[in-house]
Amino acid sequence: MNQPATSQAESDARIVLRVQRGDVQAYGELVAQYERGALAAVLPVIGDLHEAQDVVQDIFVRCYLKLGKLRDGGRFGGWMLKIARREAARASKRRRRDQVSLMRMTEAGERRSEDSGGIFDDEARRLLESVRRLPAHERVVVGMRFFDGRSVEEIARSTGRPVGTVTKQLSRAIARLRKEFEAEVLPCRMKTSAEH
């Protein structure tokens, strides 16, 4: 059963006060209470579940860091949603910019391959196609890390994401690529070696 609004506001105010007084663990109660609402606000703007979850994580970190400025803890929910909408818009804008940047890097790599007489072999082409099929936010960090040679810290700074988020996105992307690449390439290799 849902709590009445005034009761929820009073509960939030007590939890916020506990956090402001140093009870870091109490913040988890606010996250548990509001993370679904934050995801519901962010997902339509972002359009990708994994990226939206990363943005929600960033939102709660941002809220925690700014919690000292919240004067009325009973308004935590509305305050957090305002931050969520702003962060979703920023993430969406950053995503579009990153997609254009990655497309340019990919096109430049293909041109270099053509200019050098088609040095890319079939495996490299398949890997590049697999990278293109990644979710946009993962494609961007993979492109910046492996095509552009940037460190995780540099990627975090240029994308405005925490280092932990970038690391998580790279890990997910590498796992996806490994799974897809092994599913496509290993059977081909096995078939080729069986023919010889």
Residue, then its C-alpha position, 0 to 999 in steps of 0.5 A: m500500500n502506498q503511503p500518503a504524500t504527506s507521510q512520504a514527504e515526512s519520511d523522506a525528510r527524516i532520511v535526508l536529515r540522517v544522511q546530512r548528519g553523516d548516515v551514508q547508509a540511509y541514502g540507500e533507502l532513498v535510492a530504493q524508493y526513487e530509482r524506478g521513478a528516475l528510470a521511468a523519467v530517463l528511459p524515454v529520453i535515452g532510449d537504451l535500457h543499459e545506458a538509462q541505468d548508467v544515467v540513473q546511477d550517475i543521477f543518484v551520485r550527483c544527488y548525494l553530492k548535492l544533498g547538503k544544498l537541499r533545504d526541504g528533505g521532504r521534496f527529495g523526490g521532485w528535486m531528484l526528478k528535476i536533476a534526472r530530467r536535466e541529466a537525461a537531456r545532457a546524456s541524450k545530447r552527448r550520445r548524439r555527439d558521440q555517435v557522430s564522432l564514432m561514425r567519423m572515426t569508423e569511416a576514417g579507419e575504413r578509408r585507411s584500410e582501402d588506402s593501404g590496399g585492403i589490409f583489414d582481413d575478414e576477421a577485422r571487418r567482422l569485428l568492426e561490424s560487431v562494434r557497429r551493432l553495440p548500443a550507442h553508449e558502448r560503441v562510443v567508449v569502445g571507439m574512444r578506447f580502442f580506435d582513438g587510444r584514450s585512457v578510461e580517465e580521458i574518456a570519463r572526462s570527455t564524456g562527463r561520465p564517472v570512471g566507474t561508469v566508463t569501466k562498466q560500459l567497456s566491460r559490457a561492450i567487450a563481453r558482447l563483442r567477445k560473445e558475438f565474435e566467438a559465435e561468428v569467427l570460431p565456427c568459420r575457423m573450425k570449418t576452414s581448419a577441417e577442410h585443410 
